[in-house]
C-alpha cells in the first residue's frame, strides 16, 4: 500500500521527462510574446517595490502536501502586506502541472508566476515559456556568492537567468534507531562511510534484518545511484551534457555496488515502488536514502524512532542527488508590465522569507538564511544543509528530463537482474546519446 504523500513525492525530483514533450507544442503556438514584438519585459525596478495600479497575479505550483499549507500561508501574508498586488495560487500534482503549462500558455490562460524545478528551466526557456530574470537578480544585488554555486548556475540558460532559486531538496540518510539497537549498533552513531556502512549491514544481516533495501525505481534507488555515481568520481553526462557518461567505469562501479547489496543479502530482490520506505517505517529495515521531504512525514509517525543525517560517503568523495525549486515569470501573448513588476516583487519577497519556507522541509537557497541561527535551530532539516555544497544537480540542458529517464530505466534493468550493470549502462548510454543529439537539433542548441 502506498499513501498519497509518497506517491506525490515521487514526482518531486522529476527527471522523468515531465512536460518536456508538451513544451514542444509552443514552438508553433499562436500569439506573440513581448519579446517577439519588441516590447519590454523588464517591468518595474526588478522587484524592489511596486507602486502601480492593483494587479491580480496567478501563481502555479505543485506543493500538494504539507509544504503546500506553508506556501499558502506565505502567499496570504504577502497579500496582506501588499494592497496593490493580489496573488492567487493554483496547485496541481507536478506531473499534471508540467503537462498543463504549455497548453495554458499557448491559449493565453497560463499563470503569471510559475514555480519550476531546476531541471525543467532550460526546456521551458528554450521554448520561450518563461522570460529572463537578470534584472531581478541585478536589482536585488543577488550574485553567486549569495547561493551555492551549483544552485545559482542551474538557473542560467544561454547566458541568461530564468530562475530565482528558492530552495534545494537533497536526499538524506534515514536510520531506524530501534532496528539498529536490536542489531547491537549504536543508534546515535549512524555510519558515515563505506567501511562503517558495510559493517553495519553485516551486523544487521546477522540479526536477521536486510538493512538496506535497494529500490529499482527512480524513487529512491535511481536517486541513490545518482548520488553514489558522483561519490565514485563519475557523472551522468560530460561537460555541457553533450554525451552520456553513465556507462563509464566509475558509474558502472557505483551501480555494481548497489546491485551487490542484493547479491550479498543486505537487500531483498525486486523491491516494490516505495516498499523500501514503508519497510523502514515498519521496522523491517534500518537504512533508507530518501528525500528531505520525508522528514515531515516521519514526524507524523511517533512510533518510529528515527534519525536523519547526510548520506554516507561510499566512494572517494562526497556527493548527493538534489534538485531545486525556482521562481519563474511566464511569457504572455501580450505583456502587462504592471503584472511583470508585481510578480518580481512577489519573487523577491518570498525569497527573503525562505526561512519560513524551510520549515516546510526544504533547505533555503539563500546562503545568509541557511547560515542563520534561526535556520540552524530547526531540527533535522538543518542537518542536511551541508549537503548543498557538494550536491549533484542536473545540468541545464533542454529536454534533459527524457534523457534522465533512460538512465533510470538502465539502472532498473541492472537492479532487477535483467542485464549486468555494464551491459545495462552501455545500452542506456547509446540511447541517451541519440536523444541528446536529437534534442540539440530540436531545441536549436
C-alpha positions in Angstrom: 0.0 0.0 0.0 1.3 3.4 -1.0 -0.1 6.5 0.6 -0.8 9.6 -1.3 2.1 11.6 0.2 4.6 9.1 -1.1 3.0 9.0 -4.5 3.1 12.7 -4.7 6.7 12.9 -3.7 7.8 10.5 -6.5 7.3 13.4 -8.8 9.3 16.0 -6.8 12.6 15.1 -8.3 11.3 14.9 -11.8 14.0 13.7 -14.3 11.2 11.7 -15.9 10.7 14.0 -18.8 7.6 15.5 -17.4 6.5 18.4 -19.6 9.4 18.1 -22.0 7.3 16.8 -24.8 4.5 19.1 -24.1 6.8 22.1 -24.2 7.5 21.4 -27.8 4.0 22.5 -28.8 4.9 26.1 -28.0 7.3 26.3 -31.0 4.4 26.8 -33.3 1.7 28.2 -31.0 -0.2 31.3 -32.0 0.1 34.7 -30.5 3.2 36.8 -29.8 5.1 37.4 -26.6 6.6 40.7 -25.6 10.0 39.5 -26.8 8.5 38.7 -30.2 7.0 42.1 -30.6 10.0 44.1 -29.3 8.1 45.1 -26.2 9.8 45.4 -22.8 9.8 42.5 -20.4 11.6 44.3 -17.7 8.6 45.6 -15.8 9.4 47.9 -12.9 12.6 48.1 -11.0 13.5 44.4 -10.7 11.3 43.6 -7.7 12.4 46.3 -5.2 8.9 47.6 -4.9 5.7 48.2 -6.9 3.6 51.5 -6.8 1.4 51.0 -9.8 -2.3 50.1 -10.0 -3.6 47.0 -8.4 -2.8 43.8 -10.2 -4.0 40.2 -9.8 -1.4 37.5 -10.4 -2.0 33.8 -11.0 0.7 31.6 -9.4 1.1 27.9 -10.3 2.8 25.5 -8.1 3.0 21.8 -7.3 3.0 21.9 -3.5 0.2 19.5 -2.8 1.4 18.1 0.6 2.2 19.7 3.9 4.6 22.1 2.2 1.5 23.4 0.4 -0.1 24.7 3.6 3.0 26.6 4.5 3.3 28.0 0.9 -0.3 29.2 1.0 0.2 30.9 4.4 3.2 32.8 2.9 1.1 33.9 -0.1 -1.6 35.1 2.3 0.9 37.0 4.3 2.3 38.6 1.1 -1.2 39.7 0.0 -1.9 41.2 3.4 1.3 43.3 3.2 0.8 44.4 -0.4 -2.5 46.1 -1.1 -1.8 46.6 -4.8 -0.8 43.0 -5.6 -3.1 40.1 -5.2 -1.6 36.6 -5.8 -3.9 33.7 -6.3 -2.2 30.3 -6.1 -3.3 27.3 -8.1 -1.9 23.9 -7.1 -1.5 20.8 -9.2 0.3 17.5 -9.0 3.7 18.0 -10.5 3.0 15.6 -13.4 -0.2 17.4 -14.3 1.5 20.8 -13.7 4.2 20.4 -16.4 1.7 18.8 -18.8 -0.8 21.6 -18.4 1.6 24.6 -18.5 2.5 24.7 -22.2 -1.1 24.5 -23.4 -2.3 27.0 -20.9 0.4 29.5 -22.0 -0.3 29.0 -25.7 -4.0 29.6 -25.2 -3.4 32.7 -23.1 -4.6 31.1 -19.9 -1.3 30.5 -18.3 -0.1 31.8 -14.9 1.9 34.9 -14.3 4.3 33.2 -12.0 5.4 29.5 -12.0 7.4 27.5 -9.5 9.6 25.2 -11.5 12.3 22.6 -10.8 15.8 23.4 -11.8 16.0 20.6 -14.4 13.0 22.0 -16.2 14.2 25.6 -16.6 16.2 25.1 -19.8 13.5 23.2 -21.6 10.8 25.9 -20.9 13.3 28.7 -21.5 14.2 27.2 -24.9 10.5 27.2 -25.9 10.0 30.8 -24.6 7.5 29.8 -21.9 9.4 31.8 -19.3 11.3 35.1 -19.5 14.7 36.1 -18.4 15.1 37.5 -14.9 18.6 39.0 -15.0 17.2 42.4 -14.0 15.6 40.9 -10.8 19.0 39.5 -9.7 20.7 42.7 -10.6 18.2 45.0 -8.9 18.2 42.9 -5.7 22.0 42.6 -5.7 21.9 38.8 -5.9 25.0 37.0 -7.1 26.6 33.6 -7.0 28.1 34.4 -3.6 24.6 34.6 -2.1 23.9 31.0 -3.1 25.7 27.7 -3.5 27.4 27.9 -7.0 25.5 24.8 -8.4 22.1 26.3 -7.4 22.9 29.7 -8.9 24.3 28.4 -12.2 21.4 26.0 -12.6 19.1 28.9 -13.3 21.1 30.1 -16.3 20.4 29.1 -19.9 22.3 30.6 -22.8 23.9 33.2 -20.6 20.5 34.4 -19.3 18.9 33.8 -15.9 15.5 32.3 -16.0 15.0 31.2 -12.4 15.4 32.8 -8.9 16.3 29.8 -6.6 14.1 29.4 -3.6 15.4 26.2 -2.0 17.2 22.9 -2.6 15.9 19.4 -1.7 18.6 16.6 -1.4 18.4 13.0 -0.4 19.0 12.4 3.3 20.1 9.3 5.1 17.4 8.0 7.4 18.2 5.4 10.1 15.8 3.4 12.3 17.3 3.6 15.8 15.2 0.7 17.1 16.4 -1.7 14.4 20.0 -0.6 14.8 19.9 -1.2 18.6 18.5 -4.7 18.2 21.5 -5.5 15.9 23.9 -4.2 18.6 24.6 -1.0 16.7 24.8 2.4 18.4 21.6 4.1 17.4 23.1 7.6 17.9 26.1 6.9 15.5 24.9 6.2 12.0 27.5 5.0 9.5 29.2 7.8 7.6 31.5 5.9 5.2 31.7 2.7 3.2 33.5 0.7 5.8 31.1 1.6 8.6 28.1 1.2 6.3 29.0 -2.3 5.2 29.9 -3.4 8.7 26.5 -2.2 9.9 24.8 -4.1 7.2 26.7 -7.2 8.1 25.6 -6.8 11.8 22.0 -6.3 10.7 22.1 -9.3 8.5 23.4 -11.4 11.3 20.4 -10.3 13.4 18.0 -11.3 10.7 17.4 -7.9 9.1 18.1 -6.9 5.5 19.1 -3.4 6.4 19.2 -1.5 3.1 16.5 -2.2 0.5 17.7 -1.2 -2.9 14.7 0.1 -5.0 15.0 -0.4 -8.7 12.8 2.7 -9.3 13.8 6.3 -9.6 12.3 6.9 -6.2 14.5 6.2 -4.4 17.0 3.8 -5.9 17.8 5.8 -9.0 18.5 8.9 -7.0 20.7 6.8 -4.7 22.6 5.6 -7.7 22.9 9.2 -9.0 24.4 10.1 -5.6 26.9 7.1 -5.4 28.0 7.6 -9.0 29.1 11.1 -8.1 30.8 9.8 -5.0 32.8 7.4 -7.1 34.0 10.3 -9.2 31.7 9.8 -12.1 28.8 11.7 -13.6 25.8 11.0 -15.8 27.0 13.4 -18.5 30.1 15.1 -19.8 30.6 18.9 -19.7 27.6 20.6 -21.2 25.7 17.3 -21.4 26.9 16.6 -24.9 27.3 12.9 -24.2 26.1 10.4 -21.6 28.9 9.0 -19.3 26.8 6.8 -17.0 28.5 3.8 -18.7 32.0 4.9 -17.7 33.9 2.9 -15.2 33.1 5.0 -12.1 29.4 4.9 -12.8 29.4 1.1 -13.5 31.3 0.5 -10.3 28.7 2.5 -8.3 25.8 0.7 -9.8 27.6 -2.6 -9.3 28.0 -1.8 -5.6 24.2 -1.3 -5.3 23.5 -4.5 -7.2 25.9 -6.3 -4.9 23.8 -5.2 -1.9 21.2 -7.6 -3.2 23.6 -10.3 -4.0 25.1 -10.2 -0.5 21.7 -10.4 1.0 21.6 -7.0 2.5 18.6 -6.1 0.4 15.8 -8.3 -1.0 15.4 -8.5 -4.8 12.5 -7.0 -6.7 11.7 -4.3 -4.1 8.4 -2.6 -5.0 7.9 1.1 -5.5 8.2 2.8 -2.1 8.4 -0.5 -0.3 11.9 0.5 0.9 10.4 3.5 2.8 7.4 1.7 4.1 9.6 -1.1 5.4 11.8 1.5 7.1 8.7 2.9 8.9 7.6 -0.6 9.8 11.0 -1.5 11.3 11.8 -4.1 8.7 15.0 -2.4 7.5 17.4 0.1 9.1 18.6 2.5 6.4 16.8 4.5 3.7 18.2 7.0 1.3 15.2 9.3 0.7 14.3 12.9 0.1 14.4 15.7 2.7 10.6 15.9 2.3 10.2 12.7 4.3 11.2 14.4 7.5 7.8 16.0 8.0 6.2 12.7 7.1 8.2 10.8 9.7 7.3 13.4 12.3 3.7 12.2 11.9 4.8 8.7 12.9 5.5 8.9 16.7 6.1 5.1 17.0 9.1 5.2 14.7 12.4 6.0 16.4 14.4 7.6 13.6 17.2 10.0 12.8 18.5 11.7 9.7 22.0 12.7 8.5 23.8 13.4 5.3 24.1 10.4 3.1 27.2 8.2 3.8 30.3 8.7 1.7 30.6 5.3 -0.1 33.1 6.5 -2.8 36.2 8.7 -2.8 34.3 11.9 -2.3 31.0 13.3 -1.0 28.1 13.6 -3.4 24.3 13.5 -3.3 21.4 13.9 -5.7 19.5 17.1 -5.3 17.0 19.4 -7.1 15.8 22.9 -6.5 12.6 24.9 -6.8 12.9 28.2 -8.7 10.6 31.1 -9.3 9.9 32.0 -12.9 7.8 34.6 -14.7 5.7 33.2 -17.6 5.7 34.8 -21.0 2.3 36.1 -22.1 0.8 36.8 -25.5 0.6 40.4 -24.6 3.0 41.7 -21.9 1.5 43.6 -19.0 4.4 45.4 -17.4 2.5 46.1 -14.3 1.9 42.4 -13.7 5.5 41.7 -14.5 6.6 44.3 -12.0 4.2 42.9 -9.3 5.5 39.3 -10.0 9.1 40.4 -9.4 8.1 42.0 -6.1 6.5 38.7 -5.0 9.5 36.6 -6.0 11.8 38.9 -4.1 9.6 38.9 -1.0 9.2 35.1 -0.8 12.9 34.6 -1.5 13.6 36.8 1.5 11.1 34.7 3.6 12.8 31.4 2.7 13.4 30.7 6.4 9.6 30.2 6.8 9.6 28.1 3.7 12.4 26.0 5.1 10.1 24.8 7.8 8.1 23.0 5.1 11.0 20.6 4.6 13.4 22.5 2.3 16.9 23.9 2.6 16.8 27.7 1.8 18.8 28.6 -1.2 20.0 31.9 0.1 23.3 31.4 2.0 22.6 34.1 4.6 19.3 32.4 5.5 20.8 29.0 5.5 23.6 30.0 7.8 21.4 32.0 10.2 20.9 30.8 13.8 17.1 30.6 13.2 17.6 28.0 10.4 20.3 26.0 12.2 17.9 25.8 15.2 15.4 23.9 13.0 15.7 20.3 14.0 16.5 17.6 11.4 16.1 19.8 8.3 19.2 21.9 9.0 21.2 18.7 9.4 21.0 18.2 5.6 22.1 21.8 4.8 25.8 20.9 4.5 25.0 18.6 1.5 24.3 21.7 -0.6 28.0 22.3 -1.0 28.5 19.0 -2.8 25.1 18.3 -4.2 24.9 17.0 -7.8 22.3 18.9 -9.7 21.1 18.1 -13.3 22.8 20.2 -16.0 20.8 23.0 -17.6 20.0 21.4 -21.0 16.7 21.4 -22.8 14.9 18.1 -22.9 17.2 16.5 -20.3 14.3 15.0 -18.3 13.7 12.5 -21.1 17.3 11.6 -21.2 17.4 11.1 -17.4 14.6 8.6 -17.8 16.8 6.4 -19.9 19.4 6.4 -17.1 16.7 5.4 -14.6 15.5 2.7 -16.9 19.0 1.3 -17.3 19.5 1.3 -13.5 16.2 -0.5 -13.2 17.3 -3.2 -15.6 20.6 -3.7 -13.7 18.9 -3.9 -10.2 16.2 -6.3 -11.4 18.9 -8.6 -12.9 17.7 -8.2 -16.4 21.2 -7.2 -17.5 24.6 -7.0 -16.0 25.4 -3.4 -14.8 27.9 -2.7 -17.6 25.6 -4.1 -20.3 22.6 -2.1 -19.0 24.6 1.1 -18.7 26.1 0.7 -22.2 22.7 0.1 -23.8 21.2 3.1 -22.0 24.1 5.4 -22.8 23.7 4.6 -26.5 20.1 5.5 -26.4 20.8 8.6 -24.3 23.4 9.9 -26.8 21.0 9.5 -29.7 18.3 11.5 -27.8 20.8 14.2 -26.8 21.7 14.6 -30.4 18.1 14.8 -31.4 17.4 17.4 -28.7 20.2 19.6 -29.9 18.5 19.7 -33.3 15.1 20.1 -31.8 15.9 22.9 -29.4 18.4 24.6 -31.6 21.2 24.3 -29.0 
